[in-house]
Amino acid sequence: MRIETKSTTPYEDQKPGTSGLRKKVRIFQQPNYAENFIQSVFDAVEGKAGALLVLGGDGRYHNRAVIQQAIRMAAANGFGKVMVGRGGILSTPAASNLIRYYGALGGLILSASHNPGGPDEDFGIKYNVANGGPAPEKVTDAIYARTRTITRWLTVDTPDVDLDRLGTGAVGGMTVEIVDPVADYAALMERLFDFDAIRAMAVGGFTMAFDAMSAVTGPYAHEIFEKRLGFAPGTVRNGTPLEDFGGHHPDPNLVHARALYDLMMGPDAPDFGAASDGDGDRNLIIGRGRFVTPSDSLAMLAANAHLAKGYAGGLKGIARSMPTSAAADRVAAALGIPCYETPTGWKFFGNLLDAGMATICGEESAGTGSDHVREKDGVWAVLLWLNILAARRISVDALARDHWARFGRNYYARHDYEGVEAAKADALMAELTAALPTLPDTRFGALAVAAADSFSYTDPVDGSISANQGLRVLFEGGSRVVFRLSGTGTQGATLRVYLERYEPAGGKLGEETPAMLADLVAAADAIAGIARHTGRMTPDVVT
């Protein structure tokens, strides 16, 4: 095998975050850009010689080109084998499963998650480590440091691999195996859930609609929901992965999955509705006439997880990101298990899962998962919901009402102000941070501020400290507002405002969420000056 060395120069902006490196496609198409990042990953990780690397993505535009280059570079860098999903397809949780199941050194996942795809849209790469989860900060820091000094990348001069044909071949001296992206993942789901009970429910007339949003979960949904569980053909909508996701934004929220929402709120609604995002790690849950917030979904799944065979022994703990509502905390208290409040980012959950301290984890941004992999998992969440409904023989709406009657209800919404000019977003957060010490004991209408802080987390596993993870304003009675800037976009900043009002069991449990949160919306603007700083009178997305 003849290894070729390509000269390059470092790029100063290639800093990976918890979600990897995300940029516009045209940036990744620059000479050396993707190669610089991939080589920096290979230079930063140890144990490459003869090791297995998992490779795949969500099928978005530019995936195939980068996969071909990554295969050649892996061969040049001494990997023994690369395992690639057929067609370059691997959902993020399926990739995590392959890494864990086959003992891979790690994996490259090519995705920009729920961001739009196409020639003028977004692309991304992230590296997952041997536990199947996102690379921890010490690894991403090493990758970033290498991108600042890199002067060459390595490759071999070989033809492209046929990504659409299952089987084993070779590139240089390295084995390349094209695998069915669904088979191992579907087998894992059958081990966790009672497929017979769900199948009997489907045969008995229970109906569902699953919107794959023309993204990666289409093949998984067709195989699992329609073929293995027996739901009717057509249950899976938008089930063919497209490079531009059909021109849509593959984010399963009430704006981008509006067609599903309208169906579920209409007269001909099936019993159950769900959707997943671009790379398959997020989910949307809607029953007939009942939308379930991601925060409530986490709490309801945790309260009922013992009904699925994979969790029959109970939960070791629950973990939630700080912006996620405290609904899961009340479930944990009732079960007598710990509930961990972490910063946003699945790597924090990974530490708890690896240590056996938690079993189910969730984020308010529609990500829920468990210790079966080290990523959030959209199809897994849908299957756990189906298993619970089959076991309890209850509708989504009835289950939600029963849950609130027992635990109380956390009325909750997230307001996203997208594409805010970075300087304006930073000015808002800086001004608010300075004002935090003055907020306790002040009132905003009927709301009295009990405390205000910048959230900091000390990891109970490794002792690491993560500061400045979001600004919290806590009101008397359990209500709160949280402010964060998100880094998941590729243009400007996204200001996320999280609004939460707690109503105890016996309180106002059946009211409409907007009305219950109206005073918090007004307080949030008064506290942070959202309209003044951003010029926005309303959010772009409400979830």
C-alpha positions, 0 to 999 in steps of 0.5 A: 500500500502506497501512502500519499502525503498531502500538504495543507495549512491549518484552519483556525475555525475548526473547533469541534463542540459536543456536536462535532464540527458543523459548517455550510457544505460549501465550506466543507467542499474547500480543498483540505477542509474535511480532510484536515478535520479527519486527519486531526481526529486520527492524529489525536486518537491512540490505538489506531493500528489494526483497529476498527472504525465505524463510519456513516451518516444521515444521508445528507448532501456531501456525505458520500464524498466525505465517506469515500475520502475518510475510508482512504484516509483510514487506510493510510492511517493504519486502521485494520477495518472500516465498517460502513453503513450501506449507502453511507447510512447510519443513524447516530444511535445505530452507529453508537450501537455498532461501536459498542457491539463490535468493539470499535475504537470509535466512529466518524458520524457525518451529520448536522443533526436536525439542521437542513441539508442540500448544496447550500445548507449544512454538513457536519462531522463528529467523532464518537469514542469506544463507549459509543458516545460523543468524544469527551472534552479532552479528546475534542480539545486534542483534535482542535489543537491538532487542527491549529498545527496540521501541515499534512494529511494521509491518503491512499490512491484507490478507486471509490468503494461501492457503498450500496453493495453489502459485503467485504472488500479492501482499500490498501491493506485495510478491510472495508465492510459494507453492512446493513445499517438497520439489522444490528440495531433492530435486533437490539430493539427486539431484545429491549421491547416486547415486540409480540405485545406491540404487534398484537396491539397493531393487529387489534386495530391500534394505528400510528403515523411516523414521520421520518422527515425524509431523513435517516430513520426511514429505513429503520422505521420501515423495517421495525414498525411496518415489517416486524411489528405489522403496522400498515404500509404507509404508517411511515411517512417521508421514509426515504432519506434524501440529500436535502430532506425533501427541502424540509428542515428535519427537526421534529418540533411543532413548526417543522413537523406541522403536518403530523401535528395537524393530523394528530389534532384532526378528526381522522387522527391515528392513535399515536404519532411520532417523528424523528430528526435528521440523524435519528437521535431526536423524537416527537411524541403526539397522541390523538389530541395530545402533544407530549412535551419532551420533558414530560415524555422523559418523565412518563417513560421513566415512570413506566419503563419497568413495563418493558422487558429491557428495564423490568429490573427498574432504573438505577437513576434518571438524568436530565439536562438543566433546561429540561423540566423538573418533571423527571425529578418527581418521578425519581423521588417517587421511585427512590432513585437519584435524578441528576441535573447536568449541562446540555450535551450527551457526554455528561449522560455518558459518564453517568451511564458508564458508571452505572448511576443512571439508566434513562436520560433526556434533554428538553430538545427532544432527545431521550435515551438509555444505557443501551447506547451512548446517544439519544435515540428517537426510534428507541423512544417511540418503541418504549412508548408503544410498549408502555401503551400496549402493556397499560392498554391506555391512550397517550392522553389518558396516560398523560392525565394519569401521570399529572394526577399522580405527580403534578404537571410542569407546564413547559415551553421553549422559545427559540430566537434563531439567527440572532446577530452574535454580538446582540445575543452576547450583549443580552447574556452579558447584561443578564449575567451582571443583573443576576445578583440583583434579581432575588426578592424582586417581583414581576407581576405575581411572580417573586424571584427566589434565586438566580444563578449561572448553572455550574455542574460538578461531574460526580464521576470524574469531578470535572467542573462545567461552569456557565451552562445557562442562566436560571431565574427561579421563582417561588413555587417552583416556576423558572425561566432559563436562558441559554445560547445554542451552538447547534446552528451554523449562522448567528446565534440561537437564543433559547428561553425555557419557561416552566410553571409547576402545578401540584396534583390537584391543581390546574392540570388541564389548562392550555400551556400558553395561558399558564405561561403568559406571566412567565413570558412577560417576566422573561422579556422584562428580565432579559430585554429580549425585544430590546436586544434582538428586535424580535417581538416573538420567537421563531419556534415555540416547542 
